[in-house]
């Protein structure tokens, strides 16, 4: 067949391709341009569009854009509907699988082939698994309905778009597939353009789903973090402390709490301006975060105050952390323009014993310790024992300037 004839055959095949997609067919693919070979029972198949072309580069999926585009871009989008979006093709019959792969690559998809149900599960174990999945009804290894359920359970936010291909259009089968998590049920034979149109719809749905998730995450971030410093806001850090107290009560663990306050911060605003004060708060929060352990939490409690939640902390550990935070701020001035601003911290520390669930009581104890740290000269931490009513002050044995104290 000449190249011109092959090209014409490929153009027609996209419009009129009706592939049977189950292994029971025995590899026969009635296509425009196909012919029997010398009566020996073999079938000669015209290659589908894109066969022999280069596979699209393995790049991150980029679904179709919803914004308006010019005519040239629109024409390209209509041809390349996949836009390098990854898709799983699960079909055990080699000929059918190969034909689908060629067709989907022509439409711009990055195809991940699978021959059985377990192979599909292995593919979706990726950190960001493909969201488009084409499953043959006769796929071996796992019952197709169970496979749909397991695929949906493995996804938390991004629900996969599952298209089931089958030879029979049994209403009960369709209902079971959709109830199990499939989004589409397509019977063969079918027009290639119908499959293409359904995948275009799937891409649009997945794009809208992604936009909704991104919007949700954005609003969640706005609702839980402090816009100036980027740490947790007051409501969030209170909830973290509440959850940690509840968790510790079941494991007989103690929870450390630090209430941190910047000394003479009003003087910074009055002398250098509020923009400089904002920068000081940002730099202070950055240093504090860097000095914490990965599983500690910090939030802006109000104004120039920060609350730090320290899980599974003993008294000695908590005091060491408080001193580390104090030094992280005192050790280096903060440069704002031509000015060098020296900042110090006063810190109130306490341990919430196992079984303590009253948030206000824990914070009140830490606040009492903070009050004493300021009363005894600032630039220090004080530890308050929640079992005692008063907070006593003790000079540090490791520094000429008293930086620490204990009840």
KEZA-588554 format. One record per residue (C-alpha): residue in three letters; chain; z, x, y. Coordinates in steps of 0.25 Angstrom, whole numbers, plus 5000, padded with zeros to 4 digits. Layout:
Ala,A,Z,X,Y
...
***
This chain:
Unk,A,5000,5000,5000
Unk,A,4996,5006,5014
Unk,A,5006,5008,5025
Unk,A,5000,4996,5032
Unk,A,5002,4987,5021
Unk,A,5016,4991,5018
Unk,A,5020,4989,5032
Unk,A,5014,4975,5032
Unk,A,5021,4972,5019
Unk,A,5034,4976,5025
Unk,A,5032,4967,5037
Unk,A,5030,4955,5028
Unk,A,5041,4959,5019
Unk,A,5052,4958,5030
Unk,A,5047,4943,5032
Unk,A,5045,4939,5018
Unk,A,5055,4947,5009
Unk,A,5062,4938,4999
Unk,A,5070,4948,4991
Unk,A,5078,4943,4979
Unk,A,5092,4950,4980
Unk,A,5099,4949,4967
Unk,A,5097,4959,4955
Unk,A,5093,4947,4946
Unk,A,5079,4947,4952
Unk,A,5076,4961,4945
Unk,A,5071,4968,4958
Unk,A,5059,4958,4961
Unk,A,5057,4957,4976
Unk,A,5046,4948,4980
Unk,A,5041,4953,4993
Unk,A,5028,4952,5001
Unk,A,5019,4963,4997
Unk,A,5026,4966,4983
Unk,A,5017,4965,4971
Unk,A,5019,4967,4956
Unk,A,5015,4980,4950
Unk,A,5004,4980,4939
Unk,A,5011,4968,4932
Unk,A,5022,4977,4926
Unk,A,5033,4968,4931
Unk,A,5037,4978,4942
Unk,A,5038,4974,4957
Unk,A,5033,4981,4968
Unk,A,5040,4979,4981
Unk,A,5036,4982,4995
Unk,A,5046,4990,5003
Unk,A,5054,4982,5013
Unk,A,5053,4986,5027
Unk,A,5060,4999,5030
Unk,A,5059,5005,5017
Unk,A,5057,5020,5018
Unk,A,5062,5019,5033
Unk,A,5074,5028,5037
Unk,A,5087,5022,5035
Unk,A,5094,5019,5049
Unk,A,5105,5029,5052
Unk,A,5119,5026,5047
Unk,A,5125,5023,5061
Unk,A,5136,5013,5064
Unk,A,5132,4999,5064
Unk,A,5128,4993,5077
Unk,A,5125,4978,5076
Unk,A,5115,4971,5085
Unk,A,5118,4971,5100
Unk,A,5120,4957,5106
Unk,A,5115,4962,5120
Unk,A,5102,4959,5126
Unk,A,5091,4969,5123
Unk,A,5077,4972,5127
Unk,A,5065,4967,5119
Unk,A,5063,4980,5111
Unk,A,5077,4981,5107
Unk,A,5077,4967,5103
Unk,A,5065,4969,5094
Unk,A,5072,4981,5088
Unk,A,5084,4973,5085
Unk,A,5076,4962,5078
Unk,A,5070,4973,5069
Unk,A,5083,4981,5067
Unk,A,5093,4970,5065
Unk,A,5103,4979,5058
Unk,A,5104,4989,5069
Unk,A,5110,4999,5059
Unk,A,5121,4989,5054
Unk,A,5126,4992,5041
Unk,A,5124,4982,5029
Unk,A,5128,4982,5015
Unk,A,5117,4978,5005
Unk,A,5124,4975,4992
Unk,A,5114,4972,4981
Unk,A,5114,4978,4967
Unk,A,5099,4976,4964
Unk,A,5092,4989,4969
Unk,A,5079,4983,4973
Unk,A,5085,4972,4981
Unk,A,5095,4982,4988
Unk,A,5084,4991,4991
Unk,A,5076,4980,4998
Unk,A,5087,4975,5006
Unk,A,5091,4989,5011
Unk,A,5077,4992,5015
Unk,A,5076,4979,5023
Unk,A,5090,4980,5029
Unk,A,5087,4994,5034
Unk,A,5074,4990,5040
Unk,A,5082,4980,5048
Unk,A,5091,4991,5053
Unk,A,5103,4990,5044
Unk,A,5110,5002,5038
Unk,A,5111,4997,5023
Unk,A,5123,5000,5014
Unk,A,5118,4997,4999
Unk,A,5128,4992,4988
Unk,A,5125,4989,4974
Unk,A,5138,4982,4970
Unk,A,5150,4975,4976
Unk,A,5159,4987,4975
Unk,A,5149,4995,4983
Unk,A,5149,4985,4994
Unk,A,5165,4986,4994
Unk,A,5164,5001,4995
Unk,A,5154,5000,5007
Unk,A,5163,4991,5015
Unk,A,5175,5001,5013
Unk,A,5169,5008,5025
Unk,A,5177,5009,5038
Unk,A,5167,5000,5045
Unk,A,5160,4993,5033
Unk,A,5146,4986,5035
Unk,A,5147,4972,5040
Unk,A,5134,4967,5034
Unk,A,5134,4965,5019
Unk,A,5123,4960,5010
Unk,A,5128,4956,4996
Unk,A,5119,4952,4984
Unk,A,5125,4940,4977
Unk,A,5123,4947,4963
Unk,A,5130,4960,4968
Unk,A,5138,4966,4956
Unk,A,5152,4972,4956
Unk,A,5159,4961,4963
Unk,A,5157,4946,4965
Unk,A,5150,4944,4977
Unk,A,5160,4933,4983
Unk,A,5172,4943,4980
Unk,A,5164,4954,4987
Unk,A,5162,4946,4999
Unk,A,5177,4943,5000
Unk,A,5181,4957,4998
Unk,A,5171,4962,5009
Unk,A,5177,4952,5019
Unk,A,5191,4956,5015
Unk,A,5188,4971,5018
Unk,A,5184,4968,5032
Unk,A,5194,4965,5042
Unk,A,5187,4963,5056
Unk,A,5173,4965,5052
Unk,A,5169,4954,5043
Unk,A,5156,4958,5034
Unk,A,5144,4950,5035
Unk,A,5140,4947,5020
Unk,A,5127,4942,5016
Unk,A,5125,4938,5001
Unk,A,5112,4938,4995
Unk,A,5110,4929,4983
Unk,A,5099,4922,4975
Unk,A,5105,4909,4973
Unk,A,5109,4899,4985
Unk,A,5120,4893,4978
Unk,A,5129,4885,4988
Unk,A,5142,4889,4981
Unk,A,5138,4904,4981
Unk,A,5135,4903,4996
Unk,A,5148,4897,4999
Unk,A,5156,4907,4990
Unk,A,5149,4918,4997
Unk,A,5152,4913,5011
Unk,A,5166,4910,5007
Unk,A,5168,4924,5002
Unk,A,5164,4931,5015
Unk,A,5148,4931,5015
Unk,A,5142,4927,5028
Unk,A,5128,4925,5022
Unk,A,5122,4920,5009
Unk,A,5107,4923,5007
Unk,A,5099,4919,4995
Unk,A,5086,4926,4990
Unk,A,5075,4926,4992
Unk,A,5075,4927,5007
Unk,A,5067,4931,5018
Unk,A,5070,4945,5023
Unk,A,5070,4940,5038
Unk,A,5081,4930,5034
Unk,A,5090,4941,5029
Unk,A,5087,4949,5042
Unk,A,5091,4937,5050
Unk,A,5104,4935,5043
Unk,A,5107,4950,5045
Unk,A,5104,4948,5059
Unk,A,5114,4937,5060
Unk,A,5124,4945,5053
Unk,A,5123,4957,5063
Unk,A,5125,4947,5074
Unk,A,5137,4941,5068
Unk,A,5143,4955,5065
Unk,A,5140,4960,5079
Unk,A,5147,4948,5085
Unk,A,5159,4950,5075
Unk,A,5160,4965,5080
Unk,A,5160,4961,5094
Unk,A,5171,4951,5092
Unk,A,5179,4961,5084
Unk,A,5177,4971,5095
Unk,A,5181,4961,5106
Unk,A,5193,4957,5098
Unk,A,5197,4972,5097
Unk,A,5195,4974,5112
Unk,A,5204,4962,5115
Unk,A,5214,4967,5105
Unk,A,5215,4980,5112
Unk,A,5216,4974,5125
Unk,A,5227,4965,5120
Unk,A,5235,4976,5113
Unk,A,5234,4989,5122
Unk,A,5238,4993,5135
Unk,A,5226,4994,5144
Unk,A,5231,5006,5152
Unk,A,5236,5015,5141
Unk,A,5229,5010,5129
Unk,A,5242,5009,5121
Unk,A,5248,4996,5115
Unk,A,5252,4986,5126
Unk,A,5266,4980,5126
Unk,A,5263,4968,5117
Unk,A,5257,4977,5107
Unk,A,5267,4988,5106
Unk,A,5278,4977,5105
Unk,A,5271,4971,5093
Unk,A,5269,4985,5087
Unk,A,5284,4987,5088
Unk,A,5287,4973,5083
Unk,A,5278,4975,5071
Unk,A,5284,4989,5068
Unk,A,5298,4983,5068
Unk,A,5294,4973,5058
Unk,A,5287,4983,5049
Unk,A,5299,4992,5050
Unk,A,5309,4981,5046
Unk,A,5302,4980,5033
Unk,A,5302,4995,5030
Unk,A,5316,4999,5035
Unk,A,5309,5008,5045
Unk,A,5313,5010,5060
Unk,A,5304,5009,5072
Unk,A,5305,5019,5084
Unk,A,5302,5013,5098
Unk,A,5300,5021,5111
Unk,A,5300,5015,5124
Unk,A,5293,5025,5134
Unk,A,5293,5025,5149
Unk,A,5286,5034,5159
Unk,A,5297,5040,5169
Unk,A,5295,5037,5184
Unk,A,5281,5031,5181
Unk,A,5282,5022,5194
Unk,A,5282,5035,5202
Unk,A,5269,5039,5196
Unk,A,5262,5026,5200
Unk,A,5268,5027,5214
Unk,A,5264,5042,5216
Unk,A,5251,5043,5209
Unk,A,5246,5028,5209
Unk,A,5245,5018,5198
Unk,A,5232,5024,5192
Unk,A,5239,5037,5190
Unk,A,5250,5029,5184
Unk,A,5240,5023,5174
Unk,A,5235,5036,5170
Unk,A,5249,5041,5167
Unk,A,5252,5029,5158
Unk,A,5239,5032,5151
Unk,A,5241,5047,5149
Unk,A,5256,5044,5145
Unk,A,5252,5034,5134
Unk,A,5241,5043,5129
Unk,A,5251,5054,5127
Unk,A,5261,5045,5121
Unk,A,5251,5040,5111
Unk,A,5247,5054,5107
Unk,A,5262,5058,5105
Unk,A,5264,5046,5095
Unk,A,5262,5045,5080
Unk,A,5250,5038,5075
Unk,A,5258,5026,5071
Unk,A,5267,5025,5083
Unk,A,5263,5014,5094
Unk,A,5264,5015,5109
Unk,A,5262,5004,5119
Unk,A,5264,5002,5134
Unk,A,5276,4994,5135
Unk,A,5275,4991,5150
Unk,A,5272,4999,5163
Unk,A,5275,5014,5159
Unk,A,5283,5011,5146
Unk,A,5277,5013,5132
Unk,A,5283,5008,5119
Unk,A,5281,5017,5106
Unk,A,5283,5011,5092
Unk,A,5287,5022,5082
Unk,A,5287,5017,5067
Unk,A,5296,5023,5057
Unk,A,5303,5031,5067
Unk,A,5317,5038,5065
Unk,A,5325,5041,5077
Unk,A,5322,5056,5077
Unk,A,5307,5053,5076
Unk,A,5307,5043,5087
Unk,A,5315,5053,5096
Unk,A,5305,5064,5093
Unk,A,5293,5055,5097
Unk,A,5300,5051,5110
Unk,A,5302,5065,5114
Unk,A,5287,5068,5110
Unk,A,5282,5057,5119
Unk,A,5291,5061,5130
Unk,A,5286,5076,5130
Unk,A,5271,5071,5128
Unk,A,5272,5065,5142
Unk,A,5282,5075,5149
Unk,A,5274,5087,5144
Unk,A,5262,5086,5153
Unk,A,5260,5079,5166
Unk,A,5249,5069,5168
Unk,A,5238,5073,5177
Unk,A,5233,5062,5186
Unk,A,5222,5067,5196
Unk,A,5228,5079,5203
Unk,A,5243,5074,5199
Unk,A,5251,5079,5188
Unk,A,5261,5067,5184
Unk,A,5273,5071,5175
Unk,A,5277,5059,5167
Unk,A,5290,5058,5158
Unk,A,5295,5048,5148
Unk,A,5307,5040,5145
Unk,A,5308,5035,5131
Unk,A,5317,5025,5124
Unk,A,5318,5027,5109
Unk,A,5324,5018,5098
Unk,A,5322,5015,5084
Unk,A,5321,5001,5079
Unk,A,5329,5000,5066
Unk,A,5323,4994,5053
Unk,A,5324,4979,5054
Unk,A,5324,4978,5069
Unk,A,5314,4968,5073
Unk,A,5318,4964,5087
Unk,A,5308,4971,5097
Unk,A,5315,4968,5109
Unk,A,5328,4975,5104
Unk,A,5320,4988,5100
Unk,A,5313,4989,5113
Unk,A,5326,4986,5121
Unk,A,5333,4998,5114
Unk,A,5321,5007,5117
Unk,A,5321,5002,5131
Unk,A,5336,5005,5132
Unk,A,5333,5020,5128
Unk,A,5322,5021,5138
Unk,A,5332,5016,5149
Unk,A,5342,5027,5145
Unk,A,5330,5038,5145
Unk,A,5327,5034,5159
Unk,A,5342,5033,5163
Unk,A,5345,5047,5158
Unk,A,5334,5054,5165
Unk,A,5320,5050,5160
Unk,A,5310,5059,5152
Unk,A,5318,5057,5139
Unk,A,5319,5048,5127
Unk,A,5331,5040,5123
Unk,A,5334,5035,5109
Unk,A,5342,5022,5108
Unk,A,5348,5018,5094
Unk,A,5345,5003,5093
Unk,A,5359,5002,5086
Unk,A,5366,5006,5098
Unk,A,5368,4999,5111
Unk,A,5368,5011,5120
Unk,A,5358,5023,5122
Unk,A,5365,5036,5124
Unk,A,5358,5049,5130
Unk,A,5358,5062,5123
Unk,A,5353,5075,5129
Unk,A,5341,5081,5121
Unk,A,5345,5094,5114
Unk,A,5331,5100,5114
Unk,A,5328,5099,5129
Unk,A,5336,5102,5142
Unk,A,5332,5089,5148
Unk,A,5337,5077,5140
Unk,A,5325,5070,5135
Unk,A,5331,5062,5123
Unk,A,5343,5054,5120
Unk,A,5349,5046,5109
Unk,A,5358,5034,5107
***
